Amino acid sequence: MTLDVEKVERLKGRMSEFIQQLQNEICAGLETLEGTARFREDAWERAGGGGGRSRVLEGGTVLEKAGVNISVVHGQLEEAFANRLQGEGRHFWAGGLSLVLHPRNPHVPTVHANFRFIHQGPKAWFGGGADLTPYYLYDEDAVHFHRTLKAACDKHDPAYYPQFKSTCDKYFYLRHREECRGIGGLFFEDLGGQDLERELAFVMDAGRAFLPAYLPIAERRKNTPYTEPQRFWQEVRRGRYVEFNLVYDRGTVFGLETKGRTESILMSLPPQVRWLYDHHPVPGTEEARLLDVLRTPRDWAAGGQEG
C-alpha cells in the first residue's frame, strides 16, 4: 500500500493537537484528585528537531510522583536504530503522550499509559496502551480498569480488546522474574495502517478512556489506612517496575536513542524503591496472593478468572 503523504501530514497535526488536549485534561483530573499539589511544566527542544512539554508532580498527598509528558520530535535516526523500527530510512517523525503515576498509598495502584504516532519512510503507524500495576490486589479495581478499556475498544472493533490485552500481558512480562509487571490492560504497536483515519479515532477514544478507567480506583483507595510493612512491600514491588523500564521497555529505548530529554524519559522511575536479596512474601498473605496472580494472566473483563 502506497502511503498518502498529505494525509499523513494532516494526521500528524491532528495527533499533535490531540495529545496537547489530552495532557491538559489528564493533568486537570489528577490535580483534582490530588487536591493541593500542582504539576510543574517544562518545555524543551530537541537539538535534532522538535521538542516537548513535560509536566511532573512530586510530593503530593495522593501522588508521590507523577509525570504526564508530550513530545513531537523529528529528524535523523542513527542507522543501527533506524533498522530496528518498522519503517525504512533514517528520517522519522514521532508524536505522543506518555504518563506514569506513582501514588503514595500502597493500596492505590501505579498506572502507565502511552499513545503515539510514528512516521518513518514509507510507513506510518499508531501504538500505545495503558496498564495497571497494583501492590495490593482488589479484584473489583482490576475488573473496572479492564472493562473501561474494553468498552473503548469495542466501539471500534470487538477483536481489539482480546488482541491488545493478550499483547499487553506478553509485553509487560519480566522474563527474569517469571511474572507480569502488573495486571495488564492494553498494548498495541501497529494497528495495520489500512485506514489511518479510523486508527486515529480509536487512539483518541483509548486516550480519553484513561481518566474514567483510573480515577475511580484512585478515589476509592486513596484514604485507605496502610502500615509501614505495606509501604515496605510497595517499595519492593517498585523495584520490579524499575527493572522492566530499564531492561525491556521499548519506549525508554526509543526516547534515549532519538536523543530525547533524559529527565522526561526517566520520569517513569519511582522516587523511593528498594531491592532485597532473595525476598519472598509470607505464604497465605495478600502479598503472596499478588505474586500468584502475576504469574498467570487473568481475564479481568470477564470477572477475573484465569485464562
PyMOL commands that set and color helices and strands:
alter all, ss='L'
color gray80, all
select helices_A, chain A and resi 5-34+79-82+139-154+160-171+196-208+210-221+228-247+250-257+262-268+286-295+300-302
alter helices_A, ss='H'
color red, helices_A
select strands_A, chain A and resi 40-45+50-58+63-76+91-103+110-120+123-133+173-174+179-180+184-188+298-299+305-306
alter strands_A, ss='S'
color yellow, strands_A
deselect
rebuild
show_as cartoon
